[in-house]
Amino acid sequence: MPSLVTRNLILSLVLLSSCSAFLMPNAPKPTRSVLQVGEGSTHVKELVALNPEDYVAIGLAMCYKINDGGKLDEVLVMEPLTAGTLECLALGVPTSYKRVMGLTCGELFNGEDLRNPSDVNIEALRPLAKGETVSECEDMLIRSMAAARTFKRRVEAQIIPLGEVADDFNFNTEKKRVLNQVFEPSFADNVKQDKSIDVYGRADEDFNDEVDKLANA
């Protein structure tokens, strides 16, 4: 049986809860985001729809693919930018984006319901391509919807006027984006990973000796 103090505490909490509900009957309840997936569709749609006038930015990135001969071929890829990414580009951060276009969701997406548009309107992106051969990124539709929502939270990031294309970024391909590169960690990479969490502070010479020792075991 609970003690007298415990029972009094429980009773006080119950009374406090009842009084709060009585004094603030219209107080808003905590809410949470809800996602719905349409039956027979892979498109994720939210209860809060994008508006036709909402801002979205699409960039043209210089990427690369490894051909059968092991050399790199240039590939221009259109992909959406988040508000944070566009702000970084405006600060002069080196980027693989050659150009970026600002437009509305109503211009970019096809379909009457922007919660679940049918596809991306490629015709609206012709000014971005400028006659060059370009490709869409993977999951272009879903990624564009997600990126557009970031501009709803950061209106100040809408730095490229609607319908205009900007190309005054710090374009740099020194660090190449290779789309079909498969990274296979070597034995030394695995040992380096162990070193990165090493709490004993082993020196580089000791580390190299350890690599040779383990590799030749």
C-alpha positions as a Markdown table, in Angstrom:
| # | Residue | x | y | z |
|---|---|---|---|---|
| 1 | Met | 0.0 | 0.0 | 0.0 |
| 2 | Pro | 1.5 | 3.4 | -1.0 |
| 3 | Ser | 2.5 | 5.7 | 1.9 |
| 4 | Leu | 0.5 | 8.8 | 2.9 |
| 5 | Val | 3.0 | 11.1 | 1.2 |
| 6 | Thr | 2.9 | 9.1 | -2.0 |
| 7 | Arg | -0.9 | 9.1 | -2.1 |
| 8 | Asn | -1.0 | 12.9 | -1.5 |
| 9 | Leu | 1.4 | 13.5 | -4.3 |
| 10 | Ile | -0.6 | 11.4 | -6.7 |
| 11 | Leu | -3.8 | 13.2 | -5.7 |
| 12 | Ser | -2.1 | 16.6 | -6.2 |
| 13 | Leu | -1.0 | 15.7 | -9.7 |
| 14 | Val | -4.5 | 14.5 | -10.7 |
| 15 | Leu | -6.0 | 17.7 | -9.4 |
| 16 | Leu | -3.4 | 19.8 | -11.2 |
| 17 | Ser | -4.1 | 18.0 | -14.4 |
| 18 | Ser | -7.9 | 18.5 | -14.1 |
| 19 | Cys | -7.5 | 22.2 | -13.3 |
| 20 | Ser | -5.3 | 22.8 | -16.3 |
| 21 | Ala | -7.8 | 21.1 | -18.6 |
| 22 | Phe | -10.6 | 23.2 | -17.1 |
| 23 | Leu | -8.7 | 26.5 | -17.2 |
| 24 | Met | -7.3 | 26.0 | -20.7 |
| 25 | Pro | -9.8 | 23.9 | -22.6 |
| 26 | Asn | -8.6 | 25.3 | -25.9 |
| 27 | Ala | -4.9 | 25.0 | -25.3 |
| 28 | Pro | -3.1 | 23.6 | -28.3 |
| 29 | Lys | -2.0 | 20.0 | -28.1 |
| 30 | Pro | 1.5 | 19.0 | -29.1 |
| 31 | Thr | 1.7 | 18.2 | -32.8 |
| 32 | Arg | 4.0 | 16.2 | -34.9 |
| 33 | Ser | 4.7 | 15.8 | -38.5 |
| 34 | Val | 2.8 | 13.1 | -40.3 |
| 35 | Leu | 3.8 | 11.5 | -43.5 |
| 36 | Gln | 1.6 | 9.6 | -45.9 |
| 37 | Val | 2.5 | 7.3 | -48.7 |
| 38 | Gly | 0.0 | 7.0 | -51.5 |
| 39 | Glu | -1.2 | 3.5 | -52.3 |
| 40 | Gly | 0.6 | 2.1 | -55.3 |
| 41 | Ser | 3.0 | 5.1 | -55.4 |
| 42 | Thr | 6.6 | 5.6 | -54.3 |
| 43 | His | 6.1 | 9.3 | -53.9 |
| 44 | Val | 6.1 | 10.5 | -50.3 |
| 45 | Lys | 3.5 | 13.2 | -49.7 |
| 46 | Glu | 3.0 | 15.3 | -46.6 |
| 47 | Leu | -0.2 | 16.6 | -45.2 |
| 48 | Val | 1.1 | 20.2 | -45.5 |
| 49 | Ala | 1.3 | 20.8 | -49.3 |
| 50 | Leu | 3.7 | 22.9 | -51.2 |
| 51 | Asn | 2.2 | 26.0 | -52.7 |
| 52 | Pro | 2.6 | 26.8 | -56.4 |
| 53 | Glu | 4.4 | 30.1 | -55.5 |
| 54 | Asp | 6.9 | 28.4 | -53.2 |
| 55 | Tyr | 10.6 | 28.8 | -54.1 |
| 56 | Val | 12.9 | 26.0 | -55.3 |
| 57 | Ala | 16.5 | 26.1 | -56.7 |
| 58 | Ile | 17.9 | 23.7 | -59.2 |
| 59 | Gly | 21.6 | 23.4 | -59.9 |
| 60 | Leu | 23.6 | 22.1 | -62.8 |
| 61 | Ala | 26.6 | 20.1 | -61.4 |
| 62 | Met | 29.7 | 18.9 | -63.2 |
| 63 | Cys | 30.1 | 15.3 | -62.3 |
| 64 | Tyr | 32.0 | 12.4 | -63.8 |
| 65 | Lys | 31.6 | 8.7 | -64.6 |
| 66 | Ile | 34.3 | 6.1 | -65.1 |
| 67 | Asn | 34.0 | 4.6 | -68.6 |
| 68 | Asp | 35.0 | 1.1 | -69.7 |
| 69 | Gly | 38.5 | 2.3 | -70.3 |
| 70 | Gly | 38.9 | 3.5 | -66.7 |
| 71 | Lys | 38.9 | 7.2 | -67.7 |
| 72 | Leu | 36.6 | 9.9 | -66.5 |
| 73 | Asp | 33.8 | 11.3 | -68.7 |
| 74 | Glu | 32.1 | 14.6 | -67.9 |
| 75 | Val | 28.4 | 14.4 | -67.0 |
| 76 | Leu | 26.2 | 17.4 | -66.3 |
| 77 | Val | 23.5 | 16.6 | -63.7 |
| 78 | Met | 20.5 | 18.7 | -62.7 |
| 79 | Glu | 19.7 | 18.4 | -59.0 |
| 80 | Pro | 17.9 | 20.5 | -56.3 |
| 81 | Leu | 19.7 | 22.6 | -53.8 |
| 82 | Thr | 18.7 | 23.1 | -50.2 |
| 83 | Ala | 18.6 | 26.6 | -48.7 |
| 84 | Gly | 21.7 | 25.9 | -46.7 |
| 85 | Thr | 23.6 | 24.7 | -49.8 |
| 86 | Leu | 22.6 | 27.8 | -51.8 |
| 87 | Glu | 23.7 | 30.1 | -49.0 |
| 88 | Cys | 27.1 | 28.3 | -48.9 |
| 89 | Leu | 27.5 | 28.9 | -52.7 |
| 90 | Ala | 26.8 | 32.6 | -52.2 |
| 91 | Leu | 29.7 | 32.7 | -49.7 |
| 92 | Gly | 32.2 | 31.6 | -52.3 |
| 93 | Val | 32.6 | 28.0 | -51.2 |
| 94 | Pro | 34.3 | 25.9 | -54.0 |
| 95 | Thr | 31.5 | 24.0 | -55.8 |
| 96 | Ser | 30.9 | 21.7 | -58.7 |
| 97 | Tyr | 27.8 | 23.6 | -59.6 |
| 98 | Lys | 28.2 | 25.6 | -62.9 |
| 99 | Arg | 24.8 | 27.3 | -62.8 |
| 100 | Val | 21.8 | 27.5 | -60.5 |
| 101 | Met | 18.2 | 28.5 | -61.4 |
| 102 | Gly | 15.5 | 29.9 | -59.2 |
| 103 | Leu | 11.9 | 29.0 | -59.9 |
| 104 | Thr | 8.6 | 28.3 | -58.3 |
| 105 | Cys | 7.2 | 24.9 | -57.4 |
| 106 | Gly | 4.3 | 25.5 | -59.8 |
| 107 | Glu | 6.8 | 25.9 | -62.6 |
| 108 | Leu | 8.9 | 22.9 | -61.7 |
| 109 | Phe | 6.3 | 20.3 | -60.8 |
| 110 | Asn | 3.7 | 18.7 | -63.1 |
| 111 | Gly | 0.3 | 17.8 | -61.6 |
| 112 | Glu | -2.6 | 19.5 | -60.0 |
| 113 | Asp | -1.8 | 18.4 | -56.4 |
| 114 | Leu | 1.7 | 19.5 | -55.3 |
| 115 | Arg | 1.5 | 17.0 | -52.4 |
| 116 | Asn | 2.0 | 14.3 | -55.0 |
| 117 | Pro | 3.1 | 15.8 | -58.3 |
| 118 | Ser | 3.4 | 13.5 | -61.3 |
| 119 | Asp | 6.9 | 14.5 | -62.3 |
| 120 | Val | 9.4 | 17.3 | -62.9 |
| 121 | Asn | 8.8 | 19.8 | -65.8 |
| 122 | Ile | 12.0 | 19.5 | -67.6 |
| 123 | Glu | 10.9 | 22.2 | -70.1 |
| 124 | Ala | 11.1 | 24.8 | -67.3 |
| 125 | Leu | 14.8 | 24.0 | -66.8 |
| 126 | Arg | 15.8 | 24.7 | -70.4 |
| 127 | Pro | 17.4 | 28.0 | -69.4 |
| 128 | Leu | 19.6 | 26.1 | -66.9 |
| 129 | Ala | 20.8 | 23.6 | -69.5 |
| 130 | Lys | 21.6 | 26.2 | -72.1 |
| 131 | Gly | 21.6 | 23.7 | -74.9 |
| 132 | Glu | 24.0 | 21.3 | -73.2 |
| 133 | Thr | 23.3 | 17.6 | -72.7 |
| 134 | Val | 22.2 | 17.1 | -69.1 |
| 135 | Ser | 20.8 | 14.4 | -66.9 |
| 136 | Glu | 18.5 | 14.3 | -64.0 |
| 137 | Cys | 19.8 | 13.2 | -60.6 |
| 138 | Glu | 18.3 | 10.2 | -58.9 |
| 139 | Asp | 15.0 | 10.7 | -57.2 |
| 140 | Met | 14.8 | 14.2 | -58.7 |
| 141 | Leu | 11.1 | 14.6 | -57.9 |
| 142 | Ile | 11.2 | 13.6 | -54.2 |
| 143 | Arg | 14.5 | 15.4 | -53.6 |
| 144 | Ser | 13.2 | 18.6 | -55.2 |
| 145 | Met | 10.1 | 18.6 | -53.0 |
| 146 | Ala | 12.2 | 18.1 | -49.9 |
| 147 | Ala | 14.6 | 20.9 | -51.0 |
| 148 | Ala | 11.7 | 23.3 | -51.7 |
| 149 | Arg | 10.5 | 22.9 | -48.1 |
| 150 | Thr | 13.9 | 24.1 | -46.7 |
| 151 | Phe | 13.3 | 27.5 | -48.4 |
| 152 | Lys | 9.9 | 27.8 | -46.6 |
| 153 | Arg | 11.9 | 27.9 | -43.4 |
| 154 | Arg | 14.7 | 30.2 | -44.7 |
| 155 | Val | 13.1 | 32.8 | -47.0 |
| 156 | Glu | 16.4 | 34.8 | -46.8 |
| 157 | Ala | 18.1 | 32.0 | -48.8 |
| 158 | Gln | 16.1 | 32.8 | -51.9 |
| 159 | Ile | 19.0 | 34.7 | -53.4 |
| 160 | Ile | 18.4 | 33.9 | -57.1 |
| 161 | Pro | 15.4 | 35.8 | -58.5 |
| 162 | Leu | 12.7 | 33.6 | -60.0 |
| 163 | Gly | 13.3 | 32.7 | -63.6 |
| 164 | Glu | 16.9 | 33.8 | -63.5 |
| 165 | Val | 20.1 | 31.7 | -63.8 |
| 166 | Ala | 23.2 | 32.5 | -61.8 |
| 167 | Asp | 26.7 | 31.4 | -62.7 |
| 168 | Asp | 28.9 | 33.6 | -60.6 |
| 169 | Phe | 29.9 | 30.9 | -58.2 |
| 170 | Asn | 33.4 | 29.5 | -57.2 |
| 171 | Phe | 33.2 | 26.7 | -59.8 |
| 172 | Asn | 35.9 | 24.2 | -59.0 |
| 173 | Thr | 36.3 | 20.5 | -60.0 |
| 174 | Glu | 39.5 | 19.8 | -58.2 |
| 175 | Lys | 37.6 | 17.4 | -56.0 |
| 176 | Lys | 35.7 | 15.5 | -58.6 |
| 177 | Arg | 32.3 | 14.0 | -58.0 |
| 178 | Val | 32.4 | 10.5 | -59.5 |
| 179 | Leu | 29.0 | 9.0 | -59.8 |
| 180 | Asn | 29.8 | 5.4 | -60.4 |
| 181 | Gln | 32.9 | 5.1 | -58.2 |
| 182 | Val | 32.8 | 2.2 | -55.8 |
| 183 | Phe | 35.0 | 2.5 | -52.8 |
| 184 | Glu | 36.7 | -0.7 | -51.6 |
| 185 | Pro | 38.6 | -0.1 | -48.3 |
| 186 | Ser | 42.1 | -1.6 | -48.3 |
| 187 | Phe | 43.7 | -3.3 | -45.4 |
| 188 | Ala | 45.6 | -0.1 | -44.5 |
| 189 | Asp | 42.3 | 1.9 | -44.5 |
| 190 | Asn | 40.9 | -0.5 | -41.9 |
| 191 | Val | 43.9 | -0.1 | -39.7 |
| 192 | Lys | 43.7 | 3.7 | -40.1 |
| 193 | Gln | 40.2 | 3.5 | -38.9 |
| 194 | Asp | 41.4 | 1.7 | -35.8 |
| 195 | Lys | 44.1 | 4.4 | -35.3 |
| 196 | Ser | 41.5 | 7.2 | -35.5 |
| 197 | Ile | 39.9 | 5.8 | -32.3 |
| 198 | Asp | 43.2 | 4.9 | -30.7 |
| 199 | Val | 43.4 | 6.2 | -27.1 |
| 200 | Tyr | 47.0 | 5.2 | -26.6 |
| 201 | Gly | 48.6 | 7.8 | -28.9 |
| 202 | Arg | 50.7 | 5.5 | -31.0 |
| 203 | Ala | 53.2 | 7.3 | -33.3 |
| 204 | Asp | 53.1 | 7.1 | -37.0 |
| 205 | Glu | 56.2 | 5.0 | -37.2 |
| 206 | Asp | 54.7 | 2.5 | -34.8 |
| 207 | Phe | 51.5 | 2.6 | -36.8 |
| 208 | Asn | 53.4 | 1.8 | -40.1 |
| 209 | Asp | 55.3 | -1.0 | -38.4 |
| 210 | Glu | 52.0 | -2.4 | -37.2 |
| 211 | Val | 50.5 | -2.2 | -40.7 |
| 212 | Asp | 53.4 | -4.1 | -42.1 |
| 213 | Lys | 53.4 | -6.6 | -39.3 |
| 214 | Leu | 49.7 | -7.4 | -39.7 |
| 215 | Ala | 49.8 | -7.4 | -43.5 |
| 216 | Asn | 52.6 | -10.0 | -43.5 |
| 217 | Ala | 51.2 | -12.1 | -40.7 |
